[in-house]
Amino acid sequence: MNWKPALLPVAIAAFAPVGAHAKVYLSVEQAQQVMFGNAPMSLSPVVLTGDQQDQLHAASSVSLKFDGHRVWKVAGGGWFVVDEVVGKHETITYAVGIDAAGKVKDIEILEYLESYGYEVADASWRKQFVGKGADAPLKLGRDIENIGGATLSSKHITDGVKRVLTLYDLVLKHVA
Amino acid sequence: MSPDTITAEAKRVWRRCRPAMGTFVDIAIDDTRGALDERDRHEAMTAAFAAIDRVAALMSFHDANSDLSRLNAAASRSRVRVHPWTYDVLVHARRLFEASGGLFDCTVGGDLVERGLLPRHHRIAQASAASFADVDLLDDDHVVYRRPLCLDLGGIAKGYAVDRAIDALRSQGVASAVVNAGGDLRVLGSEPVPIHVRDLDGARLIDAGTLADGAFATSSTPWFTADVTGRSRSASSRQAPGAIVDPRARRVVEDRQLVSIIAPTCVLADGLTKVLAIEGACDLAWFAAFDAVPLIH
């Protein structure tokens, strides 16, 4: 075990404005490969009526309208659906694989976009940097990789998967 | 091209993230030295996520069919044999209970059920004076409770899951990786990685230095207060999984204090954060006995 405290903050704005940090895990193609191997799939966009959107909302409490352009039909049975959920500080793009029987096969996070401010842990260090924020913009995205702290709830994803399963029941399973 | 993509290409880092244990499990394999082919990486990821799912299935309080729920349902009447992993977590729990003079006590599950923070699966009437001292760990992975009680392995099970995922990666030939289960994380390999801590509101990040070959866990005392009658005054019960109960007073800890522990394993790191959060102060020598470093942010 080897831990080193943050003694020399590099390029840190003490009270940086809220920034956004996107973590990209898998592309759509990579997620398709992870879930269904090399099984061919075809893009099969769905157009939902206002009524159907209401039913998805009621079943999942996700208020964002479902975008039906990211739905793929897998040869030999099954579906691959990309969807998005929005939380207080985050927007998550995720993929759900549905097997031929209509059950969830896999869930993968494709992209996690998070917004936050930034501060240095120790007040005595902080003082040195007050007012220097503009000269030393924090490079978000490159160095912030491993974030501990308040546990993020995956409840939004649970709700999102509920709505994808509702989409399956309402629409996909009736597609020939 | 996003900055992440550039970093990933230069450093050859492969990431996956899946929802598990009520949070997000993020696994990053760093194969800059190029020892793994695509199939190796895929198998390593699959094995690591399978280990996480296995621990979750065994030790979930929410799942009435888990090993833990089976134990809670029957162990006050007769000996119950549990999975070796469940037993292993109980051994850690006993060590923490004994070393902390009872500050770390997994029998607060009963209190959380009473407060409506955990689901009620059985007709549990936890004896009011029950503690982890009433949990007997017998030979051959058998467990018995000396009086009615209800265990909740909560955070240490999550920490243990991270440790098993690291084991799985190592046994698949991975030399450098980070497993982060919604804030409980462990670094495999001697390459130091930067660590940041998300604050209590989830709105700011705090620089917490770098870590190699070790685990980092953070415990934030809850974002709500609960009075002794157990009625939460919080607007949102979603924050309840952060609840820490002080076993001495059987009260939910109310201070908003953010503490972290650096330790060799994630199960220890997570367990020790509870002690630090309840105690609210550091005794460096006490933590050093676990080869751990406490941090109060």
Interface residues (C-beta under 8 A of the other chain):
Chain A: M1 N2 W3 K4 P5 A6 L7 P9 I12 V18 A22 K23 V24 Y25 L26 V34 K88 H89 I107 E108 I109 Y112 Y116 G117 Y118 E119 V120 A121 K139 L140 G141 R142 D143 I144 E145 N146 I147 G148 G149 A150 T151 L152 S153 S154 K155 I157 T158
Chain B: S2 P3 D4 T5 I6 T7 A8 R15 R16 C17 R18 P19 A20 G22 T23 F24 D26 A28 H42 V178 N180 G182 G183 D184 L185 V187 S190 P192 V193 P194 I195 H196 V197 R198 D199 L200 D201 G202 A203 R204 L205 I206 D207 A208 G209 T210 L211 A212 D213 G214 A215 F216 A217 T218 S220 R238 P241 G242 L258 S260 I262 A263 P264 D291 V293 H297
